[in-house]
Amino acid sequence: MRNPFKLFSFQATFLVSFLAISVLLILLLGLTSYYITNQEVVQQTISSRKLLLEQINKQLDMQLQSVEFDSLALASNPKLIHYLEFNTDPFERIGQTSELIDLLSRPGYVKEGIQSVQLYAKFASGSSHIAGSGVYEYGVLEQAIWYNQIQDADYCWVGSHPIEVGDYSEEDRQVISFARKVMSASGKEAGILVVNVKLSYLQKLAFGSKTDASRFILDTNRRLIAQFSGGSAAPVAYDDASGGIAAILDRSPADQYAVAHAGGKSLIIWNKQNQTSWVTMDVIPWDTITTGSRRIANVIWLVVGLCILLAVPMAYLLSVQFAAPIRRLIRAMNAMKIGKWDVRIENEYRNEFGHLNDNFNDMTQRIETLIEQVTEQNRRKREAEMQVLQEQINPHFLYNTLDMMNWHAIEAGSRDISRMLALLGKMLRIGLSSGASFISVRKEIEHLQCYAELQTIRYKNTIQFVIDVPETMKQYYIPKLIVQPFVENSLIHGLHGRSEGIVAITGWEDADGIYFKIEDNGHGMNLDSDAPGREHNGIRNVRERIQLYFGDRYGVRLFSELGQGTSVTLHMPKQTEEPAQRIGGEPA
């Protein structure tokens, strides 16, 4: 897909882009405002609901502790324990049962909200009850759905359930119960005391004010004790909220709130009681929370629409102003294209457009100079191509001649001469390179090694050559025989007349290209007094070749000091493939 910025006019592109960005920013601002408002409403709801649940929990704590304390006092009553321990004759048992029923029905135990107090005795025969409080056979309790729950503990709270015995209205039958084992003096279980709390009373405590939430009361083990739905809130099942309310409590124990998505998005807020560790939890429909923020959102979207309507004419006016100088520049360029080099733009801008106009005016004045430079580069390119052609012809003749001389030297037993001829032949073969202008660094190093070995034989090992070029550099391509002239210059000028010396060739690479450094410990020279015209012809040739191929960014740096030697650094670009020759810039 083509870039639309390259297909349409600047004014059209600017107009559409400005409108698109403006609309996007306005919409983003509206969405952000709505989001912040919505989050603020949610946070206020969370804070106020936490405070409400904390107050409810304090009331529940007091009532629950009162029930637990009264049941403990009653379970420790000597009359009750005596009744359970001793099996008297039936007539005496009837009297004791009547006294016990009176005890269980006392106002001190049957307070507001208490539906009944029941004793399930293992040694009771028959059942008796007065006004909801009474003594029952233990076997009756064994049929209760929560019987196994009390078997695992000395006492426990039982969630909402209908009372198993007694004659009550439908409303009074729904209770939560606190069951406590009654132990005999010998430490054996003699019965179970059950205090039944009216569910309607618990609902009165839990819903002190009108609310649009489903409220849950959970015990320490996350078991459901009671559940209520207030106002217009639809009842929520205990396991409907994101895989179960217990799971949500475990995932976010410290936050005391979470967002569930099962069965519709809802906000879940809870508070744990300090004494009993029970949890009171509200599940509030998300729509109920965000009713106010939705009204604010309507106002925000109205403002957003007005801003978008104002952005359209503003975008058009700006696009016209920005496109005018560009049109003027295009007209001037079209005039220059047909040969009117004297065209000028009247510059009344002091910004980027003014800078662009100034550059255009300068460009028309420099055209003639640039044409001359291009002509000169073409001339130099033709000369370079001619020189390459000559270099291809001469080495070919010399290579064949040297090969013949090498065989004659081998037949004559002159091993040094044979070795020198072989090295020279290899150098010429690399120099020939099938007419290529570029060779790999690997070939260049082979050429240097041959040259170094030739000079070692010549100078009888008095000159030491050190070549250190990393293997990773040898994949790159450079102009043919670009390094050898500097090594030769070190021998001829730097180490001339010395009994021994060192020439080091080092290579490295970085992000800007590859480098070769040729150093010697020879005489050195004074760069201030030695004018550029005195450079060796080979060095001058290399400098010109590098800049001719790659441009002025690359080239040769020379450092020398009298008595300290000379250092030359070559800088060239990285080229992993043999390039086509290109004059005046980097190879293609």
N, C-alpha and C positions, 0 to 999 in steps of 0.2 A: 504494500500500500504506500503510495507516494505521500510525501510530507505536504499537508495542505498549505503550509506557510510558503512553499515554493510554487504553488499553483495559482494563487489569487493575489490581487493587488494589495498593496500595503494598507490602503485605506479600508478596504473590505475586511482584511485580516485583523487590523487593529480594532475596527468597530465590533466585529464578532467576538474577538478575544476579550476586549474590555467589557462587553456586555456579559459574556460567559463568566469572567472572573468576578464582576460586580454581583451578578445574581448568585454565584456560588458563595461569595463572602456574606452577602445578605442572608441567604438561606442558612449558612453556617452560624451566623450571629443569632438568627432566630432559633435554630435548633439548640445552640448553646444556652441561650436565655431560657428556653423551655426546660432544658435538661437541669440547669442550675435551680430553677424555680421548683421543678418536680422533686429534685433531691432535697431541697430545703424543706419542702412539705413532708417528705418521707422522714427526714431526720427529726423534725418537730414531732411527728406522730410517734416515732420510736421513743423519743425522750419522755413525752407526756405519758405514753402507754407504760413505759418502764416504771415511772413514778406511781402510776395507778396500780399496777400489779404488785409493786412493793407494799403499798398500803393494804391491798387486799390480803396479801400474804401475812402481814402482821396480824390482821384480824383472824385469819384462818389458823395461824400459829397459836394464838391464845385459845381458841375454841378446841383445837385438836389436843393441845397439851392438857386442857381442862378435862377432856374426855379420858385421856390416857391416865391422868392422875387419879380421877375418880374411880376408874376401873381397877387401878392398882390398890387403892384404899379398900374397895369393895372385895377384891380377891383376897385381901389379907384379913378380912373380918373374921373373928373367931367363930361366930355363929355359923357363917357360911362354911368354913373349913370343918367344923364339928358336924354339920349336917352331911357333908360329903364323906366323912371318915367313918361314921358309926351308923350301922344299919339296925335301927330300933324296931319295935313291933309296929304293925301298920297303923294302929290308932295314934300312937305317939308320933309317928312319921307325918301323919296328916297335920297335927298341930305344928310340928316343926316347919313343914312346908308352908303353912299359912303365915308363920312368923317370917320365914325367908322371903315370901312374896311381898309382905309388907316392907321388908328391908329393901328389896329391889325397886319398890315403887315409891320410895321416899322422895320428896321434892329435892333433896340434896343431890340425888343421883339422876332423877328424871327432870332435867332442866329444860329451858327453852331450846327447841331444836332436837331434843332427844325423843325419838319415837318410842323406844322401849329398851329395857335392860333384861336380858335373858340368861338363864343359867342352864347349861346342858350337863346334867349330872350322870356319871357312870352308874350310880347306884340308885337312881330315881326310878320309881315304877309308876307308870301312868304319866300324865302331864297335867299341869295346873297353870292358870294364868289369870291375872287380874289387870284389866285396863292396859293390856299389851306387855306387861312385865310378868314373868313367871318362870317356873322350873319345868324343864322338859327332859325327856330321856335322851341320853347321849346318841342313841341310834338314829334319832331324827336328824341330828347334825351330819351324820355320815352321808346323808343323801344330798347335802348342799354342794353346789358346784365349786365352792371355795374351800371345801374341807381339806383338801391336800395342801393348801397354802398354809394353814395353821399348823399342820403336822411338821413343817420344816422350820418352825420358829416358836419362841415362847409367846410372842404376840405379833399381830399384824393388822394392817388396815385392809379391808375388802372393798373393792370398787363397787360402783352402782349396781344394785341387783334388787329384785323383789324379795321381800321377807318371806321366809319359808313357812313359818307357823303363825297362827293368829288370824283374826278376822278383822281386816282393815279395808279402808277405801283404796281405790286405785292410786290416788295421789300419795296416801300415807304408806302404801306398800313399798314404794321406791325409796331405798335407803342406801347409805354407805355404813359399813359396820367396822367396829374395832373389837377384835377377838383377842382374849388373853387366857392362857392356860392357868387353871387354879391347881396349885400343888398342895398335896397333903403334908402333914408334919413329917412323914417319912420320905418326902421328896418325890413321890410318885404323882403322876397326873391323875386328879380326881374329877376334873370336869373342865368345861370351857365357859368363860363369862363373855357375853357378847353385848356390846352397847351399840344400838342402832341409831344413827343420826339421819334425820329426815333429809332427803335429797332436796326438797323444796327449801329447807332452811339453808342448806349449803349454797343453793342457787341464789338465795337472797343475799348471802354474804359475798358471793363471787360477782354478782351483778348489782352492785350498789347504785350504779347509774346506768342509763340507757347506752347501749353500745351496738355497733354493727359488726360484731366479731363472734367467731366461734371460740369458746373458752374451754380449755382442758385443765384438769387437775390430775397430776401424775404423782405416784409415790416415788420413794427412793430408787426403786428398781425399774423406773420408767413404765410401770403398769398404770393403766388408765383407772383413775378413781371416779371421776365424774366428767361429764361433757355437757355443755350448754350452748345454745345458739340464741343470740340476742338480736333484736331489731329485725332488719330485713336481710340479715346474713343467712345465706343458705348453709345448712348443716354440712360440716366437713368431717369425713371419716378419719379415724385416728391414724390409719395407715396410708392416707391419700397424699400426704404432703411430701413429695420428692423422695419416695422410697421409704417413708415412715418417719414420724416425728422423733422417735428415739434416735434414729440415725442422724437427724439434723442436730439434735442436742449434742451428740458425740462429735460431730464435725466442727461445731462452732461453740464450744463450752464457755468461752470467755466473752464473746461478742454479745450474747443474749438476744440476738436477732438474726434472721436469715430470710432469704427469698426462695419460695418454693414455686414450682411450675406445674406440678401434677394437679389435674382437675381445675386448671385456671391459675393464673399468677396470683400469689398471695404473699403477704408479709407476715412472718411468724416472729412473735416477740415473747420472751419468757422471763420469769424471775424465780429464783430458788429461795425457799424458806430457810431461815437461819437455823432453826431448831430441828425441824423434821426432815429437812432437805427435800421436801416436796417441791414440785415445780408447777407454777400456774402459768399457763400459756394462752396467748391470743393468736388466732389465725384470722387476719383481716383481708378481705378481697382487695386487690390492687386498685380496682376501679373506684372503690369507696374512698381510698386514700387520695387519689389523684383527681377527684372531682373539681376541687378548687383550682388546681394547676391547669386543668383543661380549659377552664374559663379564661385564665390568663393567656393560655396558648392561642385562643381565638383572637385576642387583642394583638398578640405578637405577630400572628400571620397577617392581620390587617395592615399593620405597620410595614411588614416585609413587602407586601404587594404594592403599597404606595412608593416605597423606596425603589422597587424595580421599575415602576412607571417613570420615575424621575431619572433613572439611570439611562434610559434609552436616548432622549435628546442630548443629554450631557455627553454620552459616548459618541454621538454623531458629530457634535461640535469639536470635540477633541480630535477625532479622526481626520477632520478637514484640516485643522491647524497642523497636525503632524505630517500630513501627506503633501502639503503645499511646497515646502522646500525640496522634498524628494522629486516632485514633478519638475521643478525648476532645474534640478541637477540632471534629470533624465533628458530634458530638452537640450541642455548644453552638451551632454555626451553624444547625443544623436548628431548635433552639428559638428562635433569634433570627428565623428566617425566618417563623415564625408569630406574631411580634409581641412576644416576651418580651425586651424591651430590657434588663431587669435581670439577665440571665444573666451569670455570671462563671465563669472557670476558675481553680481553685485551682492556683497556680503553684508547683511544687516543683523545677523545673528551673533550672539556671544556665548553660545552653548556648543553642544556636539555638532549641530548642523553648521555653525560657523566654522568649526574646525574642519569639517568635511569640505566646505566650500573653499577654504584656504588651500587645503591639500589639492583640490582639483585644479585651482588656478596655478599652483606650483607645478603640478604634473604637466600641464600643457607647455610650460616653459622648459621642462627638462626632456621633452620627447626627443628633440634632435640629439641631445647628448646620449640618451639611451640607445638611439639607432646607431650612433657611431660606435658605442661600446659593443653592441651586438655584432656589428660588422667586423670589429677587431677580434672578437671571440671566434667567429667563424674562420677568420684567417688563421688564427692560432690552432684551431682544431684541424684544419687541413694540413698545417705543418706537422702537427703531432702524428696524424695518420700517415704522412709520408715517412716520418722518422721510424714509426713502427714497422712499415713495410721494408725499409732498408735493414732494420735490425733482424727481420725474419729471413732475409736473403743471405746476408753475410754469415751469421752463425751456422746456417745449414751447410755452406761450403766448408767452413772451418771444422765443423763436427766430423764430417766424412774424412777430412785430411788427418785430424787428430786420431781418429780411430785406426787409420792405416799406420800412422807413426807408432801407436801403442803396440800393435802386433809386431812391428819391427823391433821395438825395445824389448818385448818379451822374448823374441827369438835371440836377441843379442845378450840376454841375461841382465839387463839394466832394470832392476826392480823399482828403484826410486823413480827413474824416468817414466817407467810404465805406469806407476801409481799416479804420478803427477799428470800424465796424459789422460788417464782414466778419469781423474777428478775433474780435469779441465773439460773433458768430453761431457761428463754429467752436468757440469755447470752450463755448458752450451745447450744441452738438451732441454734443461729447465728454462734457459733463456729463450729457446725457440718456442716451446709451449704451444705448438700448432698454430702459431699466429695470434694467440690470445693476449689481450692487454692486461688481464688480471690473472693471478694465480693464487692458490691457497697459501695461508701462513705456513702450513706444513711444508710445501714445496720451497717457500722462501727460506725456511730454516735449513732444509736440505742443501740449498744453494750456499747458504752461509757456512755450513759445516764443511762442504767441499772446499770453499775458499779458505777457511781457517786451516784445514789440513794442508793445503798447498803452501800457505805462508809458514806453517810450522816446519815443513820440510825445507823451505827456502831459508828460514832464519835459524835452522838447526835447534829447534825447541827453545829458543831464547824468548820467544813471544808466547804468552799464555792467553788462550781464548776461553772465555766462560759464556756459555749460552744457556739462559734460563727463561724459557717460555712455557707457560702452563699448557697442558694438553687441550683444555677447553678452548683456547684461542686458535688452535690450528685448523678449526673448521671454517674460519672466516676467510674472505677473499680481499686481497690488497693489490695495488698496481705492481706489476712485475718488476723484480730486482730493485725494490725501493729502499732496502736497508743496506745492501752491500756497499754502495758508494761511501757511506759514512764510516764503515769499518776500514775500507781502503784509505780514506782520508786520515784516520787515526794512525795507520801504519806509515803513511808517506810523510805526514806533517807532524803528528803528535809524538811518535816514537822514533823518528829519524835520528840516527847517530847514537842511540842508546843501546847498551849491551843486553838489556832485558826490559820487559814491560808486560802490561796486562790490558787486554781489551775485553770489556764485559758487555754482552747484549742481553737486556732484560725486557720481558714483555708482561703486560697486565691489561686488564679491562675494567671498565665501570659503566655506569649508565650513559655516559656521554660518548663512548666509543672504545677503541683499542689504542694501546700505546706501545712504542718501542723506544728503549733508551740505550744509546751507545756511549760508553764511557771509556776513557783511557787515562792512564797515569803518566802521560807524556809531558811535553814542554808547556802546553797551554799557550794562550795568547791574550793580548790586551784588546778587548773588544772595542774600547774607545778609540784606539789608534788604528786598528785594522778595519778599513772601510769595507762595506759589503761587496764592492767590486773585486776584492781579493779572495773571496770564497772560492773553493775548488769548484771546477765546472760541474762535477758530479753532484755536489751538494746543491748548487743552484738549480740544476736540472730537476732534482727530486722535489725541492720546494715548489718549483713552478708546476710540476706534474700533480702534486697533491692538491694545490689550490685550483688548478685547471679542472681536475676531476670533481672535486668535492666542494669547492667554494672557499671563501676566506675564513670560515669558521674553523677549518682544519689547516694543518701546516707543520712547520718545523720550528722548534725553539732551541737556541744555541746558548750554552753557558760555558765560559772558559776563564781561567785565571792563570797568569804566568806562574810556572813552576808547580801548578796543582793539577794540570790535566784539563781535558775538555769533555763536556757532556752535551749530547744532542738528543732531543726528544721528538719523536714523530707521533702525530695525533691523526687518526683516521676513523671513519664510521665503521660500525659493525655490519658486515654483509655476509649472510650465510649461503648465498648463491652467487655464482659468477654473474656480475652485472653486465648489461650492455653499456658500452662506453658513452658517457655523457659529459659534455664540456660545460663548465660554469655552474655546477651544482652536484648534488649527490647522485650516484648512479641510480638508474631506475630499478 
